[in-house]
């Protein structure tokens, strides 16, 4: 039901290689995976790159909490189009903190559409109910 992508753990900084621990791991729901797989490869690569980057740096341009909800969004702006992948945190999954990507969409308005937030909340609820 959910897919896991191995995080990048090495960055090269001034010719020194140092291990950097990701702040979280990302698991993709089937809906999120389907969204990514139906995008052109350049756009998909950009979104995956931004998600990988968000694991290591705190940048609200890449990963931001939505107002009045427990839902977050991975944000990608590519060729004047706003791509969003909604997600939520699972901090009770043992040693690793997980971020579960619920689904994606192309954002056409200033605010995130309520139906997209509601869909992410439903997936979140189903995820935690399945863990019981």
HELIX and SHEET records of a PDB file:
HELIX    1   1 UNK A   30  UNK A   37  1                                   8    
HELIX    2   2 UNK A   41  UNK A   54  1                                  14    
HELIX    3   3 UNK A  114  UNK A  131  1                                  18    
SHEET    1   A 6 UNK A   2  UNK A   4  0                                        
SHEET    2   A 6 UNK A  25  UNK A  29 -1                                        
SHEET    3   A 6 UNK A  98  UNK A 107  1                                        
SHEET    4   A 6 UNK A  81  UNK A  90 -1                                        
SHEET    5   A 6 UNK A  72  UNK A  78 -1                                        
SHEET    6   A 6 UNK A  63  UNK A  65 -1                                        
SHEET    1   B 2 UNK A  10  UNK A  13  0                                        
SHEET    2   B 2 UNK A  16  UNK A  19 -1                                        
END                                                                             
